[in-house]
Amino acid sequence: MTMENSTTAMAPFLLRNLITSIFIFADKSLLNLSERYKLLQFIRYLLIQLLLFFFRFLPSIFPSLIAKSAVDFPLKSHHVKREFPTQGDSGIARALSQILSIINDIPVSSRKYETVRNLAENLIDENLREGCESLRKVNQSVLSTAFARTLCLLERAMSEQEREQFDGVDYSLNRVLRVVRSLGDGARARLGVGGSREDMLPPGASAEKLAAELLWLAEKLAACRSAEEAVWRWGSASDLARLALSAPPRLQGSLVKVSAFLFKHVKELGDGEEVKDDKDKREKEEGRKMKILMTWLPLLCRASNGTDAPILSAKEREEVQKVLEETIEMLNREEEQEQVLALWLDHFISCPNSDWPNLQACYVRWCDASRKDLLLH
């Protein structure tokens, strides 16, 4: 390629960088004003998104130039990436993986949603009914991948909700923002100037829907004797737990249900003989128990009891509370028990609208044990 052709091919990209730089420097000078005037902040955001939308049409504006530079500057693929098993896996694994991925994408309002959901239920249950270890492992592997994917989508959806609340823009402007943002995301995906469509939420992935699907996937993992996978991932979702504290009440209720279900399976961590006989594995499982307690206890204390009906029945609350007490008292280190109980007390006292979980008896037992330990030494 000659120097002239190279310069010509670079023209669209130099133009893009120049205009983007102008907006970046303008953004710095307007930052203080935009913080004080929400309308100006909205206009600034709209202009940036429209600029990105303009990049979408660069190929039609400079068709010959883009054709010449296609080899040197390939555009990213905008196809949605699905997490299918590798070619070495079985056909049933690939089919189940595809169906579980589609479930995330279809809105609940679609008449096809229940069809796909029932199809997945039947495949999972039929694999279990065969009583074959290899089919159980197929369920475990595919469900674990689906749980991880749904967890990431849920965190992304809740982050989007938090950003819209922070913007303070009214409902009608939010609708405009969503349309412009989607156009900008599409333009960025085509031109490779930021995220791709792989980072975008599926159209049917509302936060409440994803939370309900997480509970369903956790239940299926438990049926396959693999609940510890969901417990570990849920305990590691600290950013999601932070977002949950300011989520709408109905969404909080869905997340409480997931937490309550998984807490019932926390005590199973470390029950296997291979774990009991291995010190490193015992400490690893202990760390997982500690993590899920520290991550999700604040939400259990602060979530409302439900808008139209209680989130959990009285029997379910009693059962989960008992599991929490047993899990805390199973922690080997007194310092770890103290951290969990101090966290519980702080959030329990700070939320006057909730009296659950009430771990006062567990707290008193820890104080008594700590007192006796001090007297012995």
N, C-alpha and C positions, 0 to 999 in steps of 0.2 A: 504493500500500500504506500503511495507517495505521500509526501508531507502535506500537499494540498488536500488530497482525499482524506487523510487522517484528521486534519483540522476541520474539514467539512463534516465528517462523521461525528466529531465531538461536539458540534454546535448545540444540539438539543440538550446535551447533558451539562454543558457550561451554562446555558440559559437557565436550566433548572437550578443549578447550584447558586447562581447569581441572585435569582429571585428569592430563593430560600434564605440566603444570607441577609438580604434586606429585611425580611420579616423577622429573623432572629434578633437583629440589632434593634429593630423597631419594638420588638417585644420587650426588650430590657428597659427601654425608656418609658413604656406604658405600664410596666408591672405594678407600680404603686397605685396608679389611677385605676387599673382594672380590679385591684383588690377592693377598692372603695366603691366602684360603680359597676354593678353586675351587668348592666346593659352593654357597657363598653367591653367587658370581658366576653360577652356573648358575640359581639360584632367581631372582635379580634379572632375568636375561635372559628367563626363562620368564614372569615376571609382566608384563614389558613387552610381550612378544609376545602374551600372552593379552589384554592391554588393547587392543592393536591389533586382535586378532581380534574383540573385543567391538564395535568400531566397524563391523564388517561387518554387524551386525544392527541398527544404528541405524534404517535405513529401516522395519524391521518394528516397532520399538518406538515410533517416532514417525511413523506413516504419513501422517497429515494434515499434520503440520508439514513433512515432507520434500517432500510434494506442493506445498505453498505456496511453498517456497523453491527449488524446482527451477530456476526461471528465473534467480534471482540467484546460485545456487551449483550450477552443473551438475556432475555427476559425470563423471570422465574415462572414456573408452572403455577397456575392458579387452581389446579384441581384439588379438591378436599382430600386430605390423606386420612385413610381409615387404618386402624391398628389391627390388621389381620395377622394370624399366625404365619410363620414361614412356610415355604413350600414343603419342608420336611414333615410338617404336621399332617394329621389326617383330614379327610374331607369334612367329617362331622365337626372337627374343631374350627375349620375355616368358616363353615356355614353358621355355627353358633356365634362366632366372633362378629361376623357381618351383621347378623340379626341384632345383637346387643348394641352394636354401634349405631344402627339405624334407629333403634328405640330412642336414643338421645336426641336424634335429629327431628323426629316427627312430633308436631304439637299434639297435646292431649285432645284437643278439639277435633282432630282428624279422625274420620271413621276407620282409617287404617291402623290407628295406634293400638287399639285393643287386639286387632288381628295379629299384628307383629308381636305384641306382648304375649299373647296366648301361645303363639308358635314357639317363642323362646321358652316359656314355661314347660311346654310339652317335651321339647328336646332335652331340657335339663332333667326333668323328672324321668323320662325314658332312659336316659343314661344311668341314672341312679338305680332304677328298677332292675337293670341288667345285673347288678351286683358285681360288676367287673372293675378291678382297681384301675385299669388303664382308662376306662370311661370316666371314673371319678376324678382322675387326674386331668382329663380333658376339661371337665366342668371347672375344676379348681383353677387351672391355668387361665382359661378364657374369662371366667368370672373375676379373677384377680385383676386382669388387664382392664376389664370393663369398669370395675370399681375405681381403679386409679384414674381412668379417663374421665369418669363422671365426677369424681372429686375435683379434678382440675377445672372442668367446665363450671362446676358449682362455684368455686372460688372466683373464677373470672366473671360469672354473672353477678355475684354479690359485690365484687369490686366495682362493676359498672353501676350498680344501684347506689353504692356509696358515693361515687363520683357525681352522679346526677343530683343526689341530695346536697352534696357540698357546693355544687354550682349555684344552688338557690334559684334556679330558673323555673318559672311556672310551667304547668303541664303542656300548654300549647307550644311554648318554645322548646321544651324537651323533645317534642315530636319532631320539630324541625332539626334539632341537633342529631337525633338518631338517624334521620334520613341522610343528612350531610355527612355524618361520621361513616355511615355504611358506604357512601360513594367514595369518600377519601380512602377508606380501607381497601376498597376494590382497586383504586388507582395505585396505591402503594404496592399492592400485591402484584399488579401487572408490571410495574416498573422497577420493583426491587428496592424501594426507598423506605424501608421499614418493614413491619410485620407482613405476614402472608395470610392467605385464607385459612391456612392451618391454625392460625392464632385466633380466628374469628369464631364467635359463638354460632352454633347452628340456629336456624330460625325458630325451632321449637324448644329451645333450651332455656326456659324460664327457671329462676332459682328454686321456686317451690316444686316444680316438676322434677328437677334434678335431685332435690333432697328426698323426694318420695322414691325415686328410682334408686338412690343410694341405700335406702332402707331395704328395698326389695332385693337388691344385690347382696347386701349383708345377710339377709335371711337365707338366700340361696347358698352363699358360702358356708354358713353355719350348717345347713343341711348336708353339705359335702364334707363336713368335719374340717373346715378350713377357716373358721371364724377369726383365728389369730392373725391372718393376713389383713382382714378389715380392721381389726383392733389396732394393729401396728400403724396402718396408714391413717386411721382416724386420729390416733394419738399424736401423729407427726404433723397434723394439719393446724399448726398454731396460728397462721395468718387467717385461715377460715374461722377459727374460734374467735379471733379478735373481731372480725367482721360481724359475727353472729350476735355480739353484744349490742349492736346498734341496728340490727335487722328488724323488719316489721314483725309484729307479734305472731302472725300465722306462719311465717318462715321460721321464726324461733321455735315454734311448736314442732315443726317438722324435724328440726335439728335436734331438739330434745329427745324426740322419739328414736332417732338414730343413735344418739349417745346412750340412752337408756338400754336399748337392745344390746349394744356392744359392751357396755359395762357388765351385763349379765354374763358375758363370755370372757371377761378379763381374768377371772379366777382360774380359768382353764390354762392360762399361760404358765408354763413350767410344771404342769402336772405329769408330763411324760417321764418315764424312767430314764431315758437318755439325757433329759435335762437335769433331773435330780442328782444324777451321778457326775455331772460336769459343772464345775464351779463357774467357768466362763459363761456357759449357757444360762446358768441360774442368774448371774449378774445381768446378763443381757435382757432376760425376761423381766427382771426386777426393774430395770431402767424403762422398759416399755410400760409397765404398770404405773410407774411414777409419772411418766410423760402424759398418759391419757388422763390421769387424775388432775395434774396441774393444768392441762390444756382445756378441759371441758367442765370442770367443777364450777367455774365462774358463770357459765351459761345456765347450768342447772339451778344455781341460786338466783339468778337475775331474770330468767325468762318468766313471762306471765303465766298464769294458770290456764290460759286459753280464752278466746273471745266468746264463742258460743257454748263451748263445753270444755271440761278439763283436758289438758294435753294427755295426761295419764290417769288411769283409774286409781282409786285408793289402794287397791291391791298391788297394782304395778308400782306405785310410788313406794309402798312399804318394801316390796321385793328389791327394788333398785337401791333403796337406802341401806338395806341389810347387806347387799353386795358391796356397796361403797365402804361400809364399816369393816367388813371382812378383808377387803383389799388393802385398806390403809393399815390394818393391824398385821397383815402379812408382810408388810415392808420390814426388812431386817434391821435397817438402821433407824435409830430413834430420831436422828436429825431429819431424815426424809419424812417420817410421820409428822414431825413438827412443822415442816414446810407445807405439807398438804393441809393440815388442820388450821394453820395460820391463814392460808389462802381462803379456805372455806369460811372461817370466822369473819374475815374482812368483808367478803362479798355477801355473806348471809345477813350480817348486821346492816350493811349499806343498802339493802333492798327491803323496804318495809312492806311491800305488796306480796311477798312470798315467804312461806315458812317451811319450804322444802328445798333440799334435803336437810333434815335436822340431825346433825351429827354431834349434838351436845353430849350424849352419853359416851360416844367414842372419844370425844375431847377430854372428858373428865377421867376416863380410864387412862388416857395417855398422861395426863397430869399426875395421877396417882403413881403410875409406873416411873415417871421422871423423878418424883419426890422420893420414892423408895430407893432409886438408883443413887441419888445424891446422899442419902443417909448411909448407904452401904459403903460409900467411898469417903 
